[in-house]
Amino acid sequence: MDTPVVIIDGRKLKRNIEKMSKVAKQNKINLRPHIKTHKLPYIAKEQLQAGAIGITAAKVSEAEVMADHGINDIFIAYPLVASQKIQRAIELSKRVRLILGVDSLKGANILSKMAKQNDTTLEVRLEVDSGLKRTGIPYSDVLHTAKKINELPNLLITGIYTFRGPIINGQPTLNFDEAGVEEGQMMVKLASQLKDEGIAIRDVSVGSTSTSASAATVPGVTEIRPGTYVFYDAMQEKYGCCSEEECAAAVRVTVISRPAKELAIVDGGSKTFATDVQPNQPPIFLQGFGRVVDHPNITLERVTEEHGMLHIDGDSNINVGDTLDIIPNYICSTINLHNDVYIKDEQDQYNQFTVLARGKLQ
């Protein structure tokens, strides 16, 4: 394999998939993993085989790729408001069970109008902002907005969902148990209020990789949607959500220059490693842009487009031509930078897989 390249340990991948599936089964709730992490129909099918009821995607184009490869229960957890995207979603809904997210009355009106024009009914979930302050109906406005959306023709509200992550009182936290339980309780309470108003909420969908295990224990939660758990990464490891041994994906790079004792250059930069999660940011203060496997004294300190600058603390015998494996801070966006990945099987053979849903912007 030429470098830089993403390598995945198939045994660890399988164990991670089974671990989260067990969380869902023990709590008797549904698992609908987000495919943003791997973007591979092969891994999505492994998740389904382990017990997931369907998948979550962020883009219509991602959902189309998954549907083309036989996956027939898909939730697009992202508000669609552009007519081109909605029309494609309507066409997709003719061949799979498709659930769409909506987070505004205006967006719901557009969905309703286009569904009516196409003589179809769209299944939707209302997105709730439970504290992240991203997309989602503000928590205090949900009842009012839901009533109006429920009156629109050709839309069927079947659930509510949120993505909150490890946040308590609007601030990042490392208390994942409390964060997950609070997230679940907030959404269950809201679902009860909506039911009292005559809105038939069936699904209460919550949870990230860090909070799913605790959110799943809340009575009334029906579904969790973690994504990163299939691979984990340096951020999740630092959070304490996984051990070093559970990190299944790494980027293999080659040392191309060793200009000084404390400096080495590798052939992976910002086109190879996602920079979404920056070093030295609260609450976990990661060192560098990834963890260098088996070299605790080496840090991926800086990146430019084609170069990764390693800071070496003390002695190291790495030299030009050597390869290193680096667990990136954030694996999801890292995978999206690569056309292919290599998965090591039970016979220790690496099999190449094209990342079919990468680079899907629409």
Backbone torsions as a table, in degrees:
resi	resn	phi	psi	omega
1	MET	NA	130.0	174.5
2	ASP	-77.7	157.6	-178.9
3	THR	-113.8	159.4	-2.3
4	PRO	-75.1	148.5	-175.8
5	VAL	-152.4	144.1	175.8
6	VAL	-86.1	126.7	175.9
7	ILE	-117.6	142.1	-175.7
8	ILE	-129.2	130.9	176.4
9	ASP	-84.3	110.2	-175.2
10	GLY	-62.8	-33.5	179.2
11	ARG	-66.0	-45.5	179.0
12	LYS	-65.0	-40.9	177.6
13	LEU	-56.4	-47.4	-179.1
14	LYS	-63.5	-42.5	179.9
15	ARG	-63.9	-40.1	179.0
16	ASN	-64.1	-41.5	178.0
17	ILE	-61.6	-45.3	-178.7
18	GLU	-67.5	-34.3	179.9
19	LYS	-61.6	-47.2	-179.6
20	MET	-72.7	-34.2	176.3
21	SER	-61.6	-37.3	178.3
22	LYS	-65.2	-38.7	176.8
23	VAL	-57.0	-46.4	-179.1
24	ALA	-65.8	-44.0	-177.4
25	LYS	-65.5	-41.6	-179.4
26	GLN	-63.7	-31.7	-179.3
27	ASN	-97.1	2.9	175.9
28	LYS	56.1	45.4	175.5
29	ILE	-127.6	170.4	-178.3
30	ASN	-86.3	147.2	174.1
31	LEU	-112.8	121.5	178.2
32	ARG	-128.5	80.1	-171.9
33	PRO	-65.7	149.4	177.7
34	HIS	-85.7	127.7	-176.9
35	ILE	-87.4	5.6	178.7
36	LYS	-59.8	-25.1	-176.7
37	THR	-73.5	-48.9	-172.9
38	HIS	-104.6	-33.1	178.1
39	LYS	57.9	28.2	-176.9
40	LEU	-121.2	120.3	174.7
41	PRO	-55.9	-34.0	179.5
42	TYR	-58.2	-47.1	-179.0
43	ILE	-72.7	-36.2	176.6
44	ALA	-58.5	-40.9	179.0
45	LYS	-67.4	-35.5	175.1
46	GLU	-62.4	-39.3	178.3
47	GLN	-65.8	-42.0	178.6
48	LEU	-65.0	-41.2	179.7
49	GLN	-63.5	-30.2	-180.0
50	ALA	-82.4	-5.5	174.7
51	GLY	130.0	-6.6	177.4
52	ALA	-63.4	144.3	-178.1
53	ILE	-87.6	-18.7	-177.9
54	GLY	-177.7	-167.2	-179.3
55	ILE	-128.4	165.8	173.4
56	THR	-117.4	140.2	175.9
57	ALA	-134.2	167.3	178.5
58	ALA	-108.8	-18.4	-175.2
59	LYS	-125.9	147.7	173.3
60	VAL	-60.2	-40.7	-178.1
61	SER	-63.5	-37.0	175.4
62	GLU	-64.3	-43.9	-179.8
63	ALA	-62.7	-38.5	179.1
64	GLU	-62.4	-41.9	178.4
65	VAL	-60.9	-46.1	-178.4
66	MET	-65.5	-40.6	178.2
67	ALA	-64.1	-38.8	178.8
68	ASP	-62.4	-19.7	-179.4
69	HIS	-109.8	25.0	167.5
70	GLY	92.5	7.7	179.4
71	ILE	-92.8	123.7	-165.7
72	ASN	-120.2	16.2	176.0
73	ASP	-140.1	102.9	-168.4
74	ILE	-132.4	134.1	174.7
75	PHE	-112.9	120.1	173.6
76	ILE	-93.4	100.7	-174.0
77	ALA	-87.5	62.5	-175.7
78	TYR	-161.0	133.0	-176.9
79	PRO	-70.6	124.9	176.7
80	LEU	-97.6	124.8	179.6
81	VAL	-128.5	-19.2	179.1
82	ALA	-80.4	135.7	-174.5
83	SER	-61.2	-34.3	-179.5
84	GLN	-63.4	-44.6	-179.8
85	LYS	-66.0	-42.5	-178.1
86	ILE	-63.9	-41.7	179.8
87	GLN	-62.8	-40.4	177.2
88	ARG	-65.3	-38.1	178.1
89	ALA	-64.4	-40.2	178.5
90	ILE	-61.9	-42.8	178.1
91	GLU	-64.5	-39.2	179.4
92	LEU	-65.6	-35.3	-178.1
93	SER	-66.9	-12.6	178.3
94	LYS	-78.7	-15.6	-177.7
95	ARG	-122.3	-8.0	175.1
96	VAL	-141.2	164.5	168.0
97	ARG	-74.7	118.5	-177.2
98	LEU	-122.9	129.6	176.2
99	ILE	-114.6	135.1	-179.3
100	LEU	-114.5	147.5	175.4
101	GLY	-91.3	145.3	176.4
102	VAL	-140.6	139.4	-177.1
103	ASP	-135.2	18.7	177.0
104	SER	-159.0	155.3	177.2
105	LEU	-66.0	-38.9	179.5
106	LYS	-63.3	-45.0	177.8
107	GLY	-62.3	-39.8	179.2
108	ALA	-64.9	-36.5	178.1
109	ASN	-63.0	-39.8	178.9
110	ILE	-65.5	-45.2	177.4
111	LEU	-59.1	-46.3	-178.4
112	SER	-60.7	-46.4	-178.6
113	LYS	-60.7	-46.3	-176.8
114	MET	-72.8	-33.4	176.1
115	ALA	-64.4	-40.6	178.9
116	LYS	-65.3	-41.3	178.4
117	GLN	-61.4	-31.0	-179.0
118	ASN	-96.6	6.8	177.7
119	ASP	53.6	50.7	178.8
120	THR	-142.1	167.0	175.6
121	THR	-118.0	131.9	-178.8
122	LEU	-102.4	131.7	174.8
123	GLU	-82.2	128.1	-176.6
124	VAL	-131.4	154.3	169.5
125	ARG	-120.8	144.4	178.5
126	LEU	-88.2	125.8	177.2
127	GLU	-85.2	133.3	-177.1
128	VAL	-115.0	131.7	172.1
129	ASP	-83.3	106.3	-178.0
130	SER	-100.7	14.6	175.2
131	GLY	140.5	-14.9	-178.7
132	LEU	-76.2	-24.3	-178.9
133	LYS	60.9	51.7	173.9
134	ARG	-118.9	-129.1	171.9
135	THR	-77.9	165.0	-179.8
136	GLY	125.2	144.2	174.8
137	ILE	-68.2	130.7	176.1
138	PRO	-52.0	136.6	-172.1
139	TYR	-51.6	-41.9	-176.6
140	SER	-72.3	-14.5	-177.4
141	ASP	-101.4	-2.8	-170.5
142	VAL	-62.1	-45.9	-177.5
143	LEU	-58.2	-47.7	-178.8
144	HIS	-62.8	-46.9	-177.4
145	THR	-69.3	-39.5	-178.2
146	ALA	-62.6	-38.8	179.1
147	LYS	-60.2	-42.5	-178.6
148	LYS	-69.6	-41.4	179.2
149	ILE	-65.6	-36.9	-178.5
150	ASN	-63.8	-21.4	179.9
151	GLU	-84.4	-11.9	-175.7
152	LEU	-75.6	141.3	179.7
153	PRO	-73.5	153.3	171.7
154	ASN	67.9	15.8	171.6
155	LEU	-122.5	138.3	178.0
156	LEU	-122.4	108.0	178.0
157	ILE	-78.6	118.8	180.0
158	THR	-117.1	-7.6	-177.6
159	GLY	-170.6	176.4	173.0
160	ILE	-128.6	153.8	178.9
161	TYR	-148.9	160.2	176.6
162	THR	-150.2	157.0	166.8
163	PHE	-127.4	117.4	-174.9
164	ARG	-117.9	-36.6	-176.3
165	GLY	70.6	-169.4	-177.4
166	PRO	-79.1	79.0	-177.6
167	ILE	-132.2	135.6	171.1
168	ILE	-132.5	129.0	-179.2
169	ASN	54.8	36.9	175.8
170	GLY	78.6	3.9	-177.0
171	GLN	-121.5	144.6	176.2
172	PRO	-59.4	146.0	-178.0
173	THR	-142.9	157.5	172.3
174	LEU	-103.7	4.0	176.9
175	ASN	-89.7	78.4	-173.4
176	PHE	-68.4	-33.4	179.9
177	ASP	-61.9	-48.5	-179.9
178	GLU	-65.8	-41.0	-179.0
179	ALA	-63.1	-43.9	-179.3
180	GLY	-66.9	-43.0	179.0
181	VAL	-63.2	-44.0	-179.7
182	GLU	-62.9	-42.5	178.0
183	GLU	-58.7	-48.3	179.7
184	GLY	-62.2	-43.9	-178.5
185	GLN	-64.8	-40.5	178.0
186	MET	-59.1	-43.4	-175.6
187	MET	-75.1	-37.0	177.8
188	VAL	-64.7	-42.4	177.5
189	LYS	-60.0	-42.7	179.7
190	LEU	-65.5	-41.5	178.8
191	ALA	-60.8	-39.9	178.4
192	SER	-63.0	-41.3	178.7
193	GLN	-64.8	-39.4	179.1
194	LEU	-66.2	-40.6	178.0
195	LYS	-63.1	-38.3	178.1
196	ASP	-62.9	-25.6	179.0
197	GLU	-90.3	6.2	176.6
198	GLY	88.3	12.1	178.6
199	ILE	-97.5	120.3	-169.2
200	ALA	-80.0	76.0	178.0
201	ILE	-77.0	121.4	179.8
202	ARG	-106.3	-38.3	-173.7
203	ASP	-112.1	132.4	173.5
204	VAL	-120.3	103.6	-168.7
205	SER	-111.0	124.2	-174.0
206	VAL	-143.5	-177.7	163.4
207	GLY	96.4	136.4	170.4
208	SER	-116.7	-179.2	178.1
209	THR	-57.0	-39.2	-176.3
210	SER	-79.7	-25.1	-173.8
211	THR	-112.7	-8.3	-173.9
212	SER	-60.6	-41.6	-175.6
213	ALA	-61.1	-38.4	-179.9
214	SER	-84.3	-37.7	178.9
215	ALA	-62.8	-32.5	-178.5
216	ALA	-65.0	-19.6	-177.9
217	THR	-82.9	-9.2	-176.1
218	VAL	-79.3	120.2	177.7
219	PRO	-58.4	129.8	-179.4
220	GLY	107.3	-24.5	171.7
221	VAL	-69.5	133.4	-176.8
222	THR	-112.0	-14.4	-171.9
223	GLU	-156.1	143.8	172.2
224	ILE	-121.2	150.6	-174.0
225	ARG	-131.8	52.8	178.5
226	PRO	-71.0	159.6	178.8
227	GLY	-130.4	-51.5	-171.3
228	THR	-65.0	-20.4	-173.6
229	TYR	-56.8	-23.9	-177.7
230	VAL	-63.3	-34.9	-179.9
231	PHE	-113.4	-34.2	-165.3
232	TYR	59.3	177.1	-179.1
233	ASP	-163.2	-175.1	-176.6
234	ALA	-64.5	-33.5	178.5
235	MET	-66.3	-48.2	-179.6
236	GLN	-65.0	-34.5	177.3
237	GLU	-65.0	-44.2	179.2
238	LYS	-66.8	-34.5	175.0
239	TYR	-61.5	-26.3	-174.0
240	GLY	93.6	11.2	179.7
241	CYS	-78.3	-15.5	-179.5
242	CYS	-153.1	167.4	174.8
243	SER	-95.6	169.1	175.0
244	GLU	-55.5	-40.4	-175.0
245	GLU	-68.7	-20.0	-178.5
246	GLU	-86.4	-12.2	178.1
247	CYS	-68.9	113.6	-170.6
248	ALA	-95.6	-17.0	-174.9
249	ALA	-122.6	140.3	178.1
250	ALA	-144.1	161.9	173.1
251	VAL	-104.4	122.6	177.1
252	ARG	-90.6	126.7	-178.3
253	VAL	-127.6	164.4	178.7
254	THR	-115.6	136.8	174.3
255	VAL	-72.4	119.6	-177.6
256	ILE	-106.3	-12.7	-179.8
257	SER	-158.4	144.7	176.2
258	ARG	-135.2	72.4	-172.3
259	PRO	-73.4	-18.1	-178.7
260	ALA	-152.9	163.2	-178.1
261	LYS	-58.2	-38.4	-176.2
262	GLU	-94.3	5.0	-173.6
263	LEU	-136.2	133.0	170.2
264	ALA	-137.6	150.3	-178.6
265	ILE	-116.7	134.3	177.1
266	VAL	-116.5	166.2	-173.5
267	ASP	-88.8	28.6	175.5
268	GLY	-131.1	120.3	178.6
269	GLY	-122.7	-140.5	-176.0
270	SER	-72.9	-13.0	173.2
271	LYS	-83.8	-5.2	-176.8
272	THR	-115.5	-41.5	-178.1
273	PHE	-110.7	130.0	175.7
274	ALA	-64.1	141.2	179.9
275	THR	-110.7	15.4	179.6
276	ASP	-57.0	-44.3	-178.2
277	VAL	-98.2	106.2	-174.5
278	GLN	-84.8	153.7	175.9
279	PRO	-66.9	157.8	170.4
280	ASN	59.5	38.1	176.5
281	GLN	-114.2	142.3	179.4
282	PRO	-67.4	155.3	3.8
283	PRO	-95.7	1.8	-170.5
284	ILE	-109.7	-17.8	173.4
285	PHE	52.8	65.5	176.3
286	LEU	-65.4	147.1	176.9
287	GLN	-97.6	110.9	178.9
288	GLY	77.3	-166.9	-174.2
289	PHE	-100.5	7.7	177.6
290	GLY	172.6	162.5	178.9
291	ARG	-95.1	123.9	178.4
292	VAL	-80.9	115.8	-174.7
293	VAL	-63.4	131.9	176.2
294	ASP	68.0	10.8	178.2
295	HIS	-135.9	75.6	-176.4
296	PRO	-64.7	-15.3	-179.4
297	ASN	-94.1	7.1	-179.6
298	ILE	-117.7	133.4	-178.7
299	THR	-124.5	133.3	170.7
300	LEU	-76.7	88.7	-166.2
301	GLU	-82.0	-39.9	-176.6
302	ARG	-139.5	153.3	174.5
303	VAL	-137.5	140.5	163.0
304	THR	-118.0	-171.8	-172.2
305	GLU	-53.5	-50.0	-172.2
306	GLU	-112.8	-1.9	-173.8
307	HIS	-125.7	140.5	170.1
308	GLY	-116.8	124.6	-177.4
309	MET	-98.6	117.7	179.9
310	LEU	-95.9	129.9	172.1
311	HIS	-96.1	128.3	-177.8
312	ILE	-109.7	119.0	179.9
313	ASP	-96.8	104.4	-178.3
314	GLY	93.7	-149.4	-175.3
315	ASP	-90.6	147.9	173.3
316	SER	-158.3	139.1	-179.2
317	ASN	-98.2	14.3	177.3
318	ILE	-66.1	145.6	-174.3
319	ASN	-141.0	170.6	178.8
320	VAL	-56.7	131.5	-179.3
321	GLY	98.6	-17.0	178.3
322	ASP	-71.7	151.4	174.7
323	THR	-108.1	147.5	178.8
324	LEU	-131.7	147.9	173.1
325	ASP	-105.5	131.1	-177.3
326	ILE	-125.3	123.7	173.7
327	ILE	-80.6	113.5	-177.0
328	PRO	-68.4	156.5	175.3
329	ASN	-57.5	-44.4	-175.1
330	TYR	-132.3	109.9	-172.4
331	ILE	-76.9	-30.3	-173.3
332	CYS	-59.7	-54.7	-179.7
333	SER	-71.2	-25.9	176.9
334	THR	-64.6	-46.1	178.4
335	ILE	-58.3	-39.0	-177.8
336	ASN	-65.5	-13.7	178.6
337	LEU	-87.4	-7.6	-171.9
338	HIS	-116.7	136.0	178.2
339	ASN	-71.7	-33.6	-175.5
340	ASP	-138.2	156.7	170.9
341	VAL	-130.9	163.0	178.3
342	TYR	-122.2	123.6	-178.2
343	ILE	-108.0	124.9	179.2
344	LYS	-82.1	127.0	-176.6
345	ASP	-93.4	-171.8	-176.6
346	GLU	-64.8	-22.2	178.4
347	GLN	-95.3	13.1	179.7
348	ASP	63.2	26.1	174.4
349	GLN	-98.9	140.2	179.7
350	TYR	-93.2	126.0	179.1
351	ASN	-111.5	132.8	-175.9
352	GLN	-84.8	133.4	176.2
353	PHE	-128.9	130.1	174.3
354	THR	-76.3	134.3	179.6
355	VAL	-81.3	87.0	-167.0
356	LEU	-66.0	-28.6	-177.2
357	ALA	-102.0	16.9	179.2
358	ARG	-79.5	155.2	174.9
359	GLY	67.0	16.0	179.7
360	LYS	-85.2	104.2	-172.6
361	LEU	-94.3	-20.6	-175.6
362	GLN	-107.0	NA	NA
